[in-house]
Amino acid sequence: MCTLIAVADNDQSETAIWDPDEITITVQGGTHHHTLIRDLAALLADLGAPTTPGGGLTCFCGDPITIPQTAIAAGPL
């Protein structure tokens, strides 16, 4: 089952929080893209997802993970 990324409805204490029951990582909306990608990559690595330098974020199954646009702070990527 693929990991989903969802934007939190309210403020949360961390940039990214894993919910094993829903197989979802909840992220703070409007987070700077560097911070968001760094924190998601670290969390996914801790959970055992494969890592490939420069290869983007991947699920446990190896499929790419998509970050919702609303999770990223306004501004150029």
N, C-alpha and C positions, 0 to 999 in steps of 0.2 A: 504494500500500500504506500503511495507516495505522500511525502511530507508536504503540507500546505503552509503558506505564509498568509496570515491574517493580520489586519490592522486593528489594534486595541480600540475599544470604544471609549476608554478612559485612560488617565495617566497610569503608568505602571513604573515600578522601581528600576527596572532594567530595560535595556534597548530591545532585547529578544528573550522570550520566555517559552520554554518547551512545555507542551501539554501532551503527555503520552496517551491520555484517554481519547483525545481527538486527533492525534497524530498531526498536530498543528504547532507552528511556532508563531506566537503572537508578538508583533512588533509595535513600537510606538510610532504613531503617524508623524510625519514631518521631520524625521531624523535625517541628519546629514548623510549623504550616500556613502562616504568613506567609513563613517562610524557604523552604519547599518551593515555594510558588506563585511567589514572586519568582525563585528560581533556575531553575525550569522555564520560566517565561515568557522569561527572558533566553536560555536555551539554545535554545528553540524559535525565537526571533527571530533568533539567530545562524545557525540552520540554514535560515532563509528561510520559516518558517511565517507565515501571516498573523496580524496582531495587531489586535485591536479593543479599545480601552479599555473595561473593564467587561464585555467579551464572553466572558470565560473563556479557557481554553487551547484552542488549535485545532491540529490536525494540518496537514501540508503540503496535504492535500486539502481542508481546510476543515471537516472533521468535528470535533466536540468531543472533547477528551481527558478520560478518566476517571482520577482518581488513586485507587489502591487505599487502602482505609481503614487498612490496616496500615502505610502509609507516613506517616501523620499521627500526631503525638504525641497521647497521651490528653488529653482536655480538651475544652471547648466550642469550636466553630468560631465 
